[in-house]
Amino acid sequence: MPADPGRDGATWPGVLAAIGAVWILSALMSFVPWLHAHGLYLRDAVRTGNEWWRLVTAMWVHLDWRHWLADSCAAAGLLLLAGRAARARESLLVLAVCGIVVQVALLRMPAIGWYGGLSGALHGLALWGALSLLREPGLLRAIGVLLSLGVIVKVWLEQSWLAPVVFDPSWGFGVVRAAHAAGAVAGLACWLLQDWWRGRRARAPH
């Protein structure tokens, strides 16, 4: 991982700080009862109670320690991988943006009354990070191709447009597949916007 902060990739301290921030924030929102109760996405509370902050906080709230640990480990892996091609603050920004987009998308789905977790945002970070790796040479580009295909195939196989929520007995709660699809679309949009901005800056006269 680059040590020079002027390069596109993240530094080790930056990535570790980003991972620590995600782990600490999500742990607080998941295991402190007051934060959990006021952070979870509740459709009625947002629409009729004007509790709009839940669109920002819901991604950090998890339902139990297994849910939190799975999402936290996935976030750490994706932040490390994305750090090969992008700075840590960019990865965190994409994660946050994708999480908010997921919550806004869920507002249009009456079947989903409540939601918590990073999985939707992580699908966005995964696709954005994978596409960013396509600019890198050798093995990193190959990883980017495989990860991009993996996210796309997973979203396609889940077919969330047919069943936005599917109960998973191993977790003991419904998996909101629609959040995965919304997150992936948000991640793609972030990458397209960033790529357009890079091209615009490259064409601008110095």
C-alpha positions in Angstrom: 0.0 0.0 0.0 1.5 3.4 -1.0 3.4 5.3 1.7 3.3 8.5 -0.3 0.0 10.3 0.4 0.2 12.0 -3.0 -0.5 8.8 -4.8 -4.0 7.6 -5.6 -3.9 4.7 -3.2 -4.4 5.0 0.6 -1.7 4.8 3.2 -1.7 2.1 5.9 -2.6 4.5 8.7 -5.4 5.9 6.7 -7.0 2.5 5.9 -6.5 1.3 9.5 -8.1 4.5 10.8 -11.1 4.1 8.4 -11.6 0.5 9.5 -11.4 1.5 13.1 -14.0 4.2 12.6 -16.4 1.8 10.9 -16.0 -0.8 13.6 -16.3 1.7 16.5 -19.3 3.6 15.1 -21.2 0.5 14.1 -20.5 -1.1 17.5 -21.8 1.9 19.3 -24.9 2.1 17.2 -25.5 -1.6 17.5 -24.9 -2.3 21.1 -25.8 0.9 23.0 -29.5 0.5 23.5 -30.5 4.1 23.1 -28.5 4.6 19.9 -29.8 1.3 18.5 -33.4 2.3 19.2 -33.0 5.8 17.7 -30.7 4.7 14.8 -32.6 1.8 13.2 -34.6 2.6 10.0 -38.3 2.6 10.8 -40.4 3.5 7.8 -43.3 4.9 9.8 -41.0 7.0 12.0 -39.3 8.5 9.0 -42.4 9.2 6.9 -44.8 10.3 9.6 -42.6 11.1 12.5 -40.0 13.2 10.6 -37.2 11.2 12.0 -35.1 11.7 8.9 -31.8 11.1 10.7 -32.6 7.4 10.5 -31.7 7.5 6.8 -28.1 8.2 7.9 -27.9 6.1 11.0 -29.6 2.9 9.9 -26.6 1.5 8.1 -24.6 1.5 11.3 -27.2 -0.4 13.3 -27.0 -4.2 13.5 -29.4 -6.7 14.9 -26.9 -8.9 16.9 -23.2 -9.5 17.3 -23.0 -12.0 14.4 -24.6 -9.5 12.0 -22.2 -6.8 13.3 -19.2 -9.0 13.0 -20.0 -10.2 9.5 -20.5 -6.7 8.2 -17.5 -5.3 10.1 -15.2 -7.9 8.7 -16.5 -7.4 5.2 -16.0 -3.6 5.5 -12.4 -4.2 6.7 -11.6 -6.4 3.7 -13.2 -4.1 1.2 -11.5 -1.0 2.7 -8.2 -2.8 2.5 -8.8 -3.8 -1.1 -10.1 -0.4 -2.2 -7.1 1.2 -0.5 -5.0 -0.2 -3.3 -6.6 2.3 -5.7 -8.2 5.0 -3.7 -7.7 7.0 -0.6 -9.3 6.0 2.6 -11.5 9.1 2.9 -12.9 8.4 -0.6 -13.8 4.9 0.4 -15.5 6.1 3.5 -17.4 8.7 1.6 -18.6 6.1 -0.9 -19.7 3.8 1.9 -21.7 6.5 3.5 -23.3 7.8 0.3 -24.3 4.2 -0.7 -25.8 3.6 2.7 -27.9 6.8 2.5 -29.0 6.0 -1.0 -30.1 2.5 0.2 -32.3 4.0 2.9 -33.9 6.5 0.5 -34.6 3.7 -2.0 -36.2 1.6 0.8 -38.6 4.5 1.5 -40.3 3.6 -1.9 -40.8 0.0 -0.7 -43.8 -0.3 1.6 -43.0 -3.9 2.3 -39.9 -3.0 4.2 -40.9 -1.5 7.5 -37.5 -1.6 9.2 -33.9 -2.1 8.3 -30.4 -2.0 9.7 -26.9 -3.0 8.6 -24.1 -2.2 6.3 -24.8 -4.9 3.7 -26.4 -2.6 1.2 -23.7 0.0 1.5 -21.0 -2.7 1.3 -22.4 -3.9 -2.1 -21.9 -0.3 -3.3 -18.4 -0.1 -1.9 -17.5 -3.5 -3.4 -18.6 -2.5 -6.9 -17.0 1.0 -6.7 -13.7 -0.5 -5.3 -13.7 -3.2 -7.9 -14.2 -0.8 -10.8 -11.5 1.4 -9.3 -9.1 -1.5 -9.3 -9.5 -1.8 -13.1 -7.1 1.2 -13.4 -4.4 -0.8 -11.7 -2.0 -3.2 -13.4 -1.7 -7.0 -13.2 -3.3 -8.9 -10.4 -5.2 -6.0 -9.0 -7.0 -5.5 -12.3 -7.9 -9.2 -12.4 -9.2 -8.9 -8.8 -11.3 -5.9 -9.9 -12.8 -7.8 -12.8 -13.7 -10.8 -10.7 -15.1 -8.7 -7.9 -17.2 -6.6 -10.3 -18.6 -9.8 -11.9 -19.2 -11.3 -8.4 -21.3 -8.3 -7.3 -23.3 -8.2 -10.5 -24.0 -11.9 -10.6 -25.0 -11.9 -6.9 -27.4 -9.0 -7.4 -28.9 -10.7 -10.5 -29.3 -14.1 -8.7 -31.0 -12.5 -5.7 -33.6 -10.9 -8.0 -34.7 -8.4 -5.4 -37.2 -6.9 -7.9 -39.2 -10.1 -7.4 -38.7 -10.6 -3.6 -37.2 -7.5 -1.9 -37.0 -9.4 1.5 -36.3 -13.1 2.0 -36.3 -14.7 5.4 -32.9 -16.4 6.2 -33.2 -19.1 8.9 -29.5 -19.0 9.6 -29.7 -15.4 10.5 -33.1 -15.5 12.1 -34.4 -12.4 10.2 -35.3 -11.3 6.7 -32.4 -10.3 4.4 -33.3 -7.2 2.5 -32.0 -8.1 -0.9 -33.4 -4.8 -2.4 -30.8 -3.0 -0.3 -28.0 -5.0 -2.0 -29.3 -4.0 -5.4 -29.7 -0.3 -4.4 -26.3 -0.2 -2.9 -24.7 -1.7 -6.0 -26.4 0.8 -8.2 -25.2 3.6 -5.9 -21.7 2.3 -6.1 -21.8 2.2 -9.9 -23.1 5.8 -9.9 -20.3 7.0 -7.6 -17.7 5.4 -9.9 -19.2 6.9 -13.0 -19.4 10.3 -11.4 -15.8 10.1 -10.2 -14.6 8.9 -13.6 -16.4 11.8 -15.3 -14.8 14.2 -12.8 -11.3 12.8 -13.4 -11.7 13.1 -17.1 -13.0 16.6 -16.8 -10.0 17.6 -14.7 -7.6 15.9 -17.1 -9.0 17.9 -20.0 -9.0 21.2 -18.1 -6.2 23.6 -19.2 -3.5 24.0 -16.5 
